[in-house]
Each structure stands twice: as structure tokens, then as C-alpha cells.
Amino acid sequence: MNIATIFENNKKWISEKLKLDPEYFKELGKGQSPQILYIGCSDSRVSAEDLMGVQPGDVFVHRNIANMVPNTDLNVMSVINYAVSHLEVQHVIVCGHYSCGGVKAAMQSKDLGILNPWLRNIRDVYRLHKTELDLITCEEKKYDRLVELNVQEQCVNILKTSDVQQAFKKRNITVHGWVWDIHTGELIDLKINFNKILDEIMEIYRLS
């Protein structure tokens, strides 16, 4: 890609926005009040705004390898704190995607250097659900299922945070687990029963 092309694209984008609304950037500069925090994968094929059909200002976005929410990662924890406790988003979404390179790498018994501690979080998801995953004989289907289970466990990690627990009490914030099917373009709601999960984990993870 020619980097200069990006600046040409930017000029065209500005022109298109101003044709629709001469005050577009003036209004955008006044601040943000998104209702959604989206935590997705850094994969170059996955664009949060495009796949949801939303505009700048609609969604607060955080992306990392394999859409992870480890409690030791100050970056994602800061994003959750700011979005939930300061912007007061009403929805938190963890969105994985099929054919995720991070999840696939975690399934391999390879030393990947600096990636090892990050991928170990996904391997921990595999360990938690090993009984179910080992029953799946098709490698591709096992891979897809680990993508889904990883989304579920990252949603659980979100529910463990004090920011989300407090927001759940005050305004009934909602956590969603989604997967984007990279082969069809379809967004899939995993319909995870978070009330059941909350009941199961809160005895251990409730923060007063």
C-alpha cells in the first residue's frame, strides 16, 4: 500500500462527510457519549465499525490479539474503567472471530517467545473446557469452538471487574459475547446466559 494514498483517502472522506453535514466535525469535536464498549481482535481483517455499521462517536473500541481481557493487562483494565465508570456505556461487547490467528497459535505446542504469556491466557481457556473440546474430532470445528469459549471466558473476566459489578447494580449494564464469521460476514450472538454465570461466580468474585 502506498502511504500517500491514505492521505488522499482522508481528504475524500472529509469532503464526503461535509457534504452530508457541514457541522459534522464541529459536532464530533464537542465530546463523546457512546453506549457501547467493544473489545475485539487486532486482526487486520476485522474492522469493528464496518462490521457493525456504526459511525465515529458510536462505539468505544479496544482491540488486542484474540480479544483478551486478562486482569493483569493494565491497558484493557483502563479501557473498561474509563468506558464503564466515566463514559457510562450501557453495553460491553466481546467480539471474537473465526479463523483467529491468536487462538490457533494457542492450540499449537510451540514456543512463540514474547507471545507465550499472552497466549497462555487462551490455553487456560482450553484447559477449563478440555473435556468438551477433546470430544470434537474435527480440528476446524474444535478451533471454532475454542474461539467461542474464549469469548465467553473474556466476558466472565469482564463480569469479575469492580467497574462492571458496580454498574450492574446501578444501571443494569449488559455484557454480550459475539463472534464474527469471517467466511460469511455474519455477526453471531452467542446468547451466553450471564445471569447463570453471575450466580455461579459471584460467591467467589463479588466485590462489595
C-alpha positions as CSV (number, residue, x, y, z in Angstrom):
1,M,0.0,0.0,0.0
2,N,1.2,3.5,-0.9
3,I,1.1,5.5,2.3
4,A,0.4,8.7,0.3
5,T,-2.9,7.1,-0.8
6,I,-4.1,7.2,2.8
7,F,-3.9,10.9,2.9
8,E,-5.8,11.2,-0.4
9,N,-8.5,8.9,1.0
10,N,-8.7,11.1,4.1
11,K,-9.4,14.2,2.1
12,K,-12.1,12.4,0.1
13,W,-13.6,11.1,3.4
14,I,-13.6,14.7,4.9
15,S,-15.3,16.0,1.7
16,E,-18.0,13.3,1.8
17,K,-18.8,14.0,5.5
18,L,-19.0,17.7,5.0
19,K,-21.3,17.3,2.0
20,L,-23.8,15.4,4.2
21,D,-23.3,17.7,7.2
22,P,-21.3,20.9,7.2
23,E,-21.2,20.8,11.0
24,Y,-20.0,17.2,11.2
25,F,-16.5,17.7,12.6
26,K,-17.6,20.6,14.8
27,E,-20.1,18.4,16.5
28,L,-17.7,15.5,16.7
29,G,-15.2,17.7,18.5
30,K,-17.7,18.5,21.3
31,G,-17.1,15.1,23.0
32,Q,-18.3,11.6,23.0
33,S,-21.1,9.6,24.7
34,P,-21.0,6.1,23.2
35,Q,-23.4,3.5,24.6
36,I,-21.1,0.6,23.6
37,L,-17.7,-0.6,24.6
38,Y,-16.4,-3.1,22.0
39,I,-13.4,-5.3,22.8
40,G,-12.3,-7.1,19.7
41,C,-9.3,-8.7,18.0
42,S,-6.5,-6.7,16.3
43,D,-6.7,-8.9,13.2
44,S,-6.4,-6.6,10.1
45,R,-9.4,-8.3,8.5
46,V,-11.7,-7.3,11.4
47,S,-13.0,-3.7,11.5
48,A,-15.3,-3.0,14.4
49,E,-17.1,0.0,12.9
50,D,-17.6,-1.6,9.5
51,L,-19.0,-4.9,10.6
52,M,-21.4,-3.2,13.0
53,G,-22.3,-0.4,10.6
54,V,-21.7,2.4,13.1
55,Q,-20.1,5.8,12.9
56,P,-17.3,7.7,14.8
57,G,-18.7,8.5,18.2
58,D,-21.0,5.5,18.5
59,V,-18.6,2.9,19.9
60,F,-15.6,3.0,22.3
61,V,-13.2,0.4,20.9
62,H,-10.4,-1.6,22.3
63,R,-8.5,-4.3,20.3
64,N,-5.8,-6.7,21.1
65,I,-4.6,-10.2,20.0
66,A,-7.5,-12.6,20.3
67,N,-9.8,-10.1,22.1
68,M,-8.5,-10.9,25.6
69,V,-9.4,-9.4,29.0
70,P,-6.7,-10.6,31.4
71,N,-6.9,-8.8,34.7
72,T,-3.1,-8.3,34.6
73,D,-3.3,-6.2,31.5
74,L,-3.4,-2.5,32.6
75,N,-4.4,-1.4,29.1
76,V,-7.7,-3.3,28.8
77,M,-8.5,-2.7,32.5
78,S,-8.0,1.0,32.0
79,V,-10.3,0.9,28.9
80,I,-13.0,-0.9,30.9
81,N,-12.7,1.6,33.8
82,Y,-13.0,4.6,31.6
83,A,-15.8,3.3,29.4
84,V,-17.9,1.9,32.2
85,S,-17.3,4.3,35.1
86,H,-16.7,7.6,33.2
87,L,-18.4,7.3,29.8
88,E,-21.1,5.1,31.4
89,V,-21.6,2.8,28.4
90,Q,-24.7,0.6,28.7
91,H,-23.3,-2.4,26.7
92,V,-20.0,-4.2,26.8
93,I,-19.3,-6.5,23.9
94,V,-16.5,-9.0,23.5
95,C,-16.3,-10.0,19.8
96,G,-14.1,-12.8,18.6
97,H,-13.9,-14.1,15.1
98,Y,-13.5,-17.5,13.4
99,S,-10.0,-18.1,11.9
100,C,-8.4,-16.1,14.7
101,G,-4.6,-16.4,14.4
102,G,-4.1,-15.9,18.1
103,V,-6.5,-18.7,19.1
104,K,-4.9,-21.0,16.5
105,A,-1.4,-20.2,17.8
106,A,-2.5,-21.1,21.3
107,M,-3.7,-24.5,20.2
108,Q,-0.1,-25.3,19.0
109,S,2.6,-26.7,21.2
110,K,5.2,-24.1,20.1
111,D,7.4,-21.7,21.8
112,L,6.4,-18.3,20.5
113,G,8.7,-16.1,22.6
114,I,7.2,-12.9,23.9
115,L,3.7,-14.1,22.8
116,N,3.8,-17.0,25.3
117,P,2.4,-15.3,28.4
118,W,-0.4,-13.7,26.3
119,L,-1.3,-16.9,24.6
120,R,-1.2,-18.8,27.9
121,N,-4.5,-17.0,28.8
122,I,-6.1,-18.7,25.8
123,R,-4.5,-22.0,26.7
124,D,-6.1,-21.6,30.2
125,V,-9.5,-21.4,28.4
126,Y,-8.7,-24.6,26.7
127,R,-7.8,-26.2,30.0
128,L,-11.1,-25.1,31.5
129,H,-13.1,-26.6,28.7
130,K,-10.8,-29.5,27.8
131,T,-13.4,-32.2,28.3
132,E,-15.8,-30.6,25.8
133,L,-13.1,-29.7,23.3
134,D,-11.5,-33.1,23.3
135,L,-14.8,-34.7,22.2
136,I,-14.6,-32.6,19.0
137,T,-12.7,-34.7,16.4
138,C,-12.8,-32.2,13.5
139,E,-9.8,-29.8,14.1
140,E,-11.6,-26.9,12.4
141,K,-14.7,-27.3,14.5
142,K,-12.6,-27.6,17.6
143,Y,-10.8,-24.4,16.6
144,D,-14.1,-22.6,16.1
145,R,-15.5,-23.8,19.4
146,L,-12.4,-22.5,21.2
147,V,-12.9,-19.1,19.6
148,E,-16.5,-19.1,21.1
149,L,-15.4,-20.4,24.5
150,N,-12.6,-17.8,24.6
151,V,-15.2,-15.0,24.0
152,Q,-17.3,-16.5,26.9
153,E,-14.4,-16.6,29.3
154,Q,-13.3,-13.0,28.5
155,C,-16.9,-11.9,29.2
156,V,-16.6,-13.7,32.5
157,N,-13.4,-11.7,33.2
158,I,-15.3,-8.5,32.5
159,L,-18.0,-9.5,35.0
160,K,-15.4,-10.0,37.6
161,T,-14.3,-6.3,37.5
162,S,-15.4,-3.9,40.1
163,D,-16.4,-1.3,37.5
164,V,-18.9,-3.7,35.8
165,Q,-20.2,-5.1,39.1
166,Q,-21.0,-1.6,40.3
167,A,-22.5,-0.6,37.0
168,F,-24.6,-3.8,37.0
169,K,-26.1,-2.7,40.4
170,K,-26.6,0.9,39.5
171,R,-27.9,0.7,35.9
172,N,-28.1,-3.0,34.9
173,I,-25.2,-2.8,32.4
174,T,-25.3,-5.6,29.8
175,V,-22.3,-7.8,28.7
176,H,-22.5,-9.5,25.3
177,G,-20.5,-12.3,23.7
178,W,-20.3,-12.2,19.9
179,V,-18.4,-14.0,17.1
180,W,-17.9,-12.6,13.6
181,D,-17.9,-15.3,11.0
182,I,-15.1,-14.1,8.7
183,H,-16.3,-16.6,6.0
184,T,-19.8,-15.1,5.6
185,G,-19.5,-11.6,7.3
186,E,-22.3,-12.5,9.7
187,L,-22.2,-11.3,13.4
188,I,-23.3,-14.1,15.7
189,D,-24.7,-13.5,19.2
190,L,-23.6,-16.5,21.3
191,K,-26.5,-15.8,23.7
192,I,-24.4,-16.6,26.7
193,N,-26.5,-16.8,29.9
194,F,-24.7,-14.3,32.0
195,N,-27.2,-14.4,34.8
196,K,-26.4,-18.0,35.3
197,I,-22.7,-17.3,35.2
198,L,-23.1,-14.5,37.6
199,D,-24.9,-16.7,40.1
200,E,-22.1,-19.3,39.8
201,I,-19.1,-17.0,40.2
202,M,-20.3,-14.2,42.4
203,E,-19.8,-16.1,45.6
204,I,-16.0,-16.0,44.8
205,Y,-15.7,-12.8,42.8
206,R,-18.2,-10.4,44.3
207,L,-16.6,-7.2,45.3
208,S,-18.5,-5.2,47.9
